[in-house]
Amino acid sequence: MNNIQLARLDWAKDWLETTKSLYIGGEWVEGRGTLLSSINPANGLVLGKFRGANEEDVNLAVAAARQAFEQGEWKSMTRKERGRVMWRIASLIREHHAELATLEALDNGKLYKEAYADDVTEAAELFEYYGGWVDKFYGEVNPVEGNFTSFTTKDPIGVCGQIVPWNFPIVMGVWKLAPALAMGNTVVFKPSSATSYSIIRLFEIIHDSGLLPKGTINLILGEGRIGSYITRHMDVDKVSFTGSTGVGKQLVRDSADSNLKPVTLELGGKSPNILFADAPNMAAAIERSFYGLFTHKGEKCSAPTRLFVERPIYETVVAKLAEYADGYRLGDQFDPDADQGPQVSKAHMESILGYIQKGVEQGARIAAGGYRDVEGFNVNGYFVRPTILADVTNDMIVAQEEIFGPVLVVIPFDTEEEVVRLANDSIYGLAAGLWTNDVSRAHRVAKQLDAGQVFVNRYGCYDYASPFGGSKQSGWGKEYAIHSLSSYTKTKAIWIAH
């Protein structure tokens, strides 16, 4: 470990000794809910404790957000000043970069180098990106008939409930926080009970800066059911959720049973990745198909989990994937030589291993991995070897259900028509990829794939200017770009008679 990592681990040890709690109305308050523990997935030991919320706490947080929205300074602040505040928050994230990455790695199990280079870096960049949007998103004049002038305004939607998952807590949190704040809204925010610490620290940093008026952002901690208190609340104007499809459906029901608040959902995926025999650079295609899944422990909703390989190259591809998997080094989050950290929890590790077993029972062949790694210091950690399941058919459980871990299923195909049908044979439609040297085929297949984003000859292209979100049961709405800003505003048409 380098000196920065060592220094932040020492800092984190001291920071974690204090029981954490809620942030409501600009103050840190003790929750009325359950005392919960966070576990370090590398060794199964308790990292620290935090006090969760109950329904009364949620009511107080919503009331604080409502008062801040109706009477506070954030909505009425000039756009330029709001942008400067967001840029200052980005700067603070960079100043505390190592702290946030350390907590993210300890809590989630991902490698420190992943948390540092990817998650925290992107969180800072997102505040900068949306800080630049505050004076560039506005209404328009409508070309109506008659002696009227009609124009639209883009107004903040109000109090926003935001619920994020455990796999990318800080970056997915900022996916939601930054555009909501850019448009002048207030927020009630809930992270996963499995990975709350990086978000708690972010709220501490913002609180200490004094940049946001009291009540503008509020933090609720606790188990998953607490999220329903937010989505059912009559005074919450909009909810954005990232997580499982099952929970997403429940939150939609909560909205329908309350005030019909709009709900943005970024849910599960079982993304197809199609490797044609004429891929322009086969070695690069195989390598990217592997790393596109196995970075961040495979705990990624848009990961290319179903690899369809044209039959003439099938065995060669499987062998190369197995070689990559066998060469992967597992280690704790701060091992600079590790390629993969532990899964987020014991329960999730057991779920992944259960899926592997189901795959074998249904006829899949384990080409690599397939077991819990208990070598040496890993004995008490939640480590799963990178697993390649070959000879899978698309109707198997492992090809249809979201495993959300380091498991790649490989399926052979013979024709373009066949593989398009198989790729679309899923309840999900988050992402898809294809590799071919035939430009006509690239256009033809990309057009037919039912997914929110399709990657051609390079799986996993992401940019803040391009929308992220899926179709079918992968969700409603989009993150990133102007699309996310739209979801945090309401459009009003104004008519003036001449």
N, C-alpha and C positions, 0 to 999 in steps of 0.2 A: 504494500500500500504506500502511496505517496503521502507527503506531509499534510496536504489538504484533507485527504480522506481521514487520516488519523486525527487531525484537529477537530473535524466535524463529528467524528464518533465520540470523542471526549465531550464535546458540547452536547450532543444528543443524549448521552447518558445522564447528564445533569438535568437537561430539559425534561426528560421522560420521568424523572422522579416525582414531579408534581402532577397530581390528578387534574386532567383537563375537563372543561365543561363548555357551557353554551355562551354565545355572544348575541345579546339582544339589546337593541336600542342604544348601541354604542358602549355597552358595559359587559364585562364578563360576569356571568351569574351561574350559580350551581343549579343543575337540572334536578327535576323531581322524579326522574326515571331511574332505570336500572344502572348499576355500576358495572361497566363492561371492561374487558381486558383486550389489549392488542397483543398478538402473538408474533414473534419473529419466526417466519416459516423455515429459516435455515437450521434452527435448533429446537423448535417447539417451546421455547421459553417465553415468559411474559415480558413484553417490552415496557408496558405501562398501562395505566388505567384512565378511563374517562367516564364522566357521568352523563348518561343519556337524558333525553327529554320525555315528558309525557304530553298529553293533549293540551293541558293548561299552558305548558311552555310554548307549544306551537301557537296557541291563541295569542300569547303575549308577543311572540316574534312577528306574527302577522299584523297585530295592532301597531307595533313599532314601525314596521315597513309601511303600513297605510298612512300613519301620521307623517312619516318622513316624505312620502310621495305627495300627500295633499298639502303639507305645510312647510316642508323642508326646502333646502337650498339647491339640491341636486338638479331637479327638473328645471328650475328657473335660471340656473347658472348659464352664462353664455357658452355657446358651443366651443369657442376657442379655449375658454378656461377649462371646460370639461375635458377637452382633448389633452390639455397640458397635464391635468391630474392623472389621466390614464397613462400618459407617457412617463410620469413620475413613478407610478406604481410599477411599470415595466422596469424602470431603473432600480427600484427597490428589490424586485425579484432577482435581478442580476447581482445586486450587492449581497444577497442572501442565497445565492445559487447553490453553494455547497451544502448549506444547512437543509434546504428544501430537498435536494437530491438525496441526502443521507437519510432523512425521514422517509422519503418515498421508497427507497431501497429496503430499509429495515422493515417497514410496515408491509410492503407488498411482496418482497422477495425478488424483484427484478434486480439486475445488476446495477451497481452504482454508476457505471459508465453509461448505461442505457438511460437511467434517470437523469443524469447530468447532461448528456449530449442531446437527448431527445425531449424528454418531458418538460424539464424546467426551462430549457432554452425556448421551446415552443410557447410555453406559458408567457414568457416575457414578450416574445414577438407578437403574440395575439393581442396583448394590451396595446402594443404599438400600432398594430394593424388597424384595430377598431378605433383607437384614438385618432387615427387619421381619417376615419369615416364620419366623425360627428358632424362636420359641416358640409358633407357631400351627399347626404341622404335626405331628400325632401320631396315635396309634392310637385304637382304639375298643373298647368292650365288645360282645361278640357274644352275641345272645340264643339260646344253645344249650339243648337239652333235657337233662334229668337233673340230678343233683346235682353240677354243675360250674360253675365260673366260667371263661369263656374271653375272652381279650382279645388284641388285636394290638399289636405295637410296630412303629414305623417306624425302622429302623436304617440308619446309613450303609452304602452298598454296598461301599466300600473304596477301592482305587486306581483312579482314573478316567483313562483316556486320552482326550485331547481334541484334535481336529484341525480347524483352521479354514481357510477359503479366503482368497483375496487381495482379494476385493472389499470386505469390511467387516471388516478384521482385528481392530480393537480392540473394536468393539461385538459382533461375533459371538463373539469370544473371551470377553467378559464374559457373554454369553448362557449360556456353559457354565461358566465359572469361578464365578460368583456363586451359582447354585443348588447346585453341587457343594460349595462351601465352607460354605454355609448349613446343609447337612445333616451336616457333620462329616467329609467325605471328604478324601482327598489326591489330588493331580493330577500327571500327566505331560502337558505341553502342547506341541503342535507347531503353529506358524503356517506359512503358505505361505512357500516360499523366495523368492517374488516380493515379499512385503510383510511382512517380519519386524520392522521397526524400531519401530513403535509398541508392539508387544507386548514387545519387549526393554526399551524404556524403562519400560513399566508394571511389569515385574518388577524393574527397578532401583529404582523409586520404592517399591515394597512392601518390597524387601530393605532399603533404607536406613531405612525406618520401624521395622524390627524388630517389626512387628505379628504376623507369622505365625511359628510355630515352624519350625525348620529341617526341610526335607524336605516341608513341607506342599504347596508348589507347586514344580514342577521344569520347566525349559524346555529343550526339544530343538529344535535348528534343523537344516535340511537339505532335501534334495530330497524329492519326493513318496514315493519308495520307503521312506523312513525311517518313514513312517506304518505300514507293514505290520509293522515290527519291534514297534511298540506293540500293534497289534491281534492279532498272533500270540502275544504274550507270555503265558505261563501264569500269571503273577502279577498281571496287570491284570484287574480285576473288571468293568469296564464301559468301553465306548467310545462317544463322541459325535462324530459327523463331520458337517460341512457342506461340500458340494462337488458334484462331478459324479456323475451316476448311475453311470457306468462304474466310477469309483473306489469308490463306495459298495458296489457289488456285490462288488468284490475284498475289501473289508474284511469283508463278511459271510462270504466264503469263509475269510478268515483266522481269524475267530472260530470257524467250524465246525471248522476243522482244528486248533484249539488247545483251549480250555477252555469253549467255548460261552458266552462272556461276552455279555451283552445289548448290542446295538448300536442306538443312536439315529441316524437318518439324516435329514438335511435336504438334499434333492438338487435336481435340476433342475426347470425349469418352462417351460411354453409357454402362459401363462395367457390364456384368452379374455376379451374385454371386449365386451359386446353393447350396441349403441346402437340402441334402438328409436326410431321416428319421433316417438313421443309423450313423449320425455324431458322432464321438467318444466322444465329450463332448458338448452336445447340449447347455447348458447354456453359455459356453465359445464361441461357434459358433455364437449364437444370439448376445451376447455382442460385439464381434468383428465386426460382420456385421453391427451393429449400429454405433459404434465409427469409423469404417473404412470410413464411409460416413460423419458423422456429425462433426468431428473435422475440424478446419479451416473453419467453417461455410458452409461446403459442397462445397466450391469453389475449387474443385480439379478435374483435368481432368481424373484421373485414379480411382476415387472413385467408389465403388460398388453400383451404382445407381439403378440397376434392381436386386431385390432379388427374385429368383425363389425358392419356398418352396414346398416340396412334400406334397401332399394333406392331409395325415393323421395327420401331425403336423401343418398344415397351421394356424388354428385359435389360437392355443397356441402361435405360433411364433408372429403372428400379435399383440396379446394381450401384450406379453412381450416387443415388440418394442415400442408399445404405452406407456407402463409404463416408459420405458427409456426416451422417448420423453417428456412426461408430467413432468418428474422430472428434466429436463434440466433447468438450470438457465441462463437467458440472462442478460448481463450487459455490461458496457463499457469496453474498452480494458484493463484497469488497475484495474479492480475489481478482487481481488484474488479468490473470490468465484464463479465467472462466469464460465459457461461451453461454452458459445458461444457469440461472439461479433456481431456487425452489419454487414450487407452485404456492399459491397464496395461502392455502389452508390445508389442514389434514383432510377435511371433508371433501374439498375440491380434488385433492390428489387421489383420494379413494374413488371419486366419481370417474376420473380419467382412467384409472386402472380398470374399473368396472366396464367401461366402454371397450377397452382393448380386449378384455375377456369375451365380451359379447361378439366382437368382431371375429375372434378366433372360432367361437362356437358356431358362427354362421358361415364359416369357410374362408375367412381371410388368412393370409400367410404373413407371419411376422418376418419382415426382411431385415429389420434392425430394431433394437430396443425392446419395448414391450413390458418393462418391469420397473419397480422402484429401485433407485440407486441407493444402496446402504453401505457403500464402501467407505471405510475410515470415518472421517468426521461427519459424513452425511447421514450417519445412522439414525439420528433423531430429527432429521430434516425431511421436508416434503418434496423430495427430488424424484422426478420421473425421467427416465432416459428418453431421448428423442426417438420416436417410434415411427417406422414406415410399415404400413399395412398394405400389402400387395394383393393382387387377384381379388379385389373388392368388386362387388356389383352394386349398382346405384340404389338397389332396393334394400340393402343391408342397413341396420340401425346406424352403424358408424358412418354411412354415407348420407344419412338423412337428418340425424340429430346433431346439434351443436355440442362438440366435445369440449372446446375452449381450452385446449392444452396442446402439448408437443406431440401431436399425432397427425400424420399425413396419410390419407387414404389414396391409393393409386388404382385407377380404373382404366382398362384398355378399351379402345374403340376402333372401328373400321372405317366409318364414313363421316363426312361433314354433317349430313342430315341427322345421323344417329347421335352424334355428340352434342349437337345443339338441343335435341330433344332431351337427352339425359341431363345436360347442364341446367335446363329450365325445370327439370322435374324435382322441385324443391319448394317447400313453403316459404323459403327465404329468397331475397333478391337484393342483397346489399352490394356486392361487388362481383366482378368476373374478370377473367383475363384470357388472352389467347396469344399464341406465338406462331407466326407464319411469315414467309417471305413473299406471299402472294397478296398484292395490294387489294385486288378485287375480293379475295376471300376475307381479308381483314375487315373491309367495310361491310361485307355481306353478313358475316358472323356477328360482328359487334352490334349491328342493327337488330339482329334476332335475339340476342341475349337479354333476358329480362332482369336487369340489375341497375342499381342507381349509378354505378360507375363501371366502365369497362376499360381495362388496360390492355393495350396492344404492344407486344414485344418489350414490355417492362412492367411487371406486376407491382402495384403499389406506388402510384404517383399521387402526391398530395400537395396542395398549395392552398393558401388561405383565400385565393381568388376563385377557386373552383368548388362548387357545392359538394358536400359529403352527406349521403343519406341513401336509403334503399327503397325498394318497392316490396309489394306483397307483405308478408309478416315481418319484414325487416324494419318497418316503421313508417312514420308520417313526417313529412317536412324535411328540411335540410339544415345542416350545420355549415358554417363558413360563409364567406363572401356576403353579397347583398341579401342573399336568401335568409341568413340568420337574422340580419337586421330587420327584415320584413316581419319576421315572426315575433319581434318584440315591439311592434308598433301597431296602431290601428289607423285605418285610412278614413278620413272624413271628407265628404264632398260638400262644398259651400257654394250656394247660388246667390247671386246678387242681381236684382232686377234694375235695369237702366231707367 
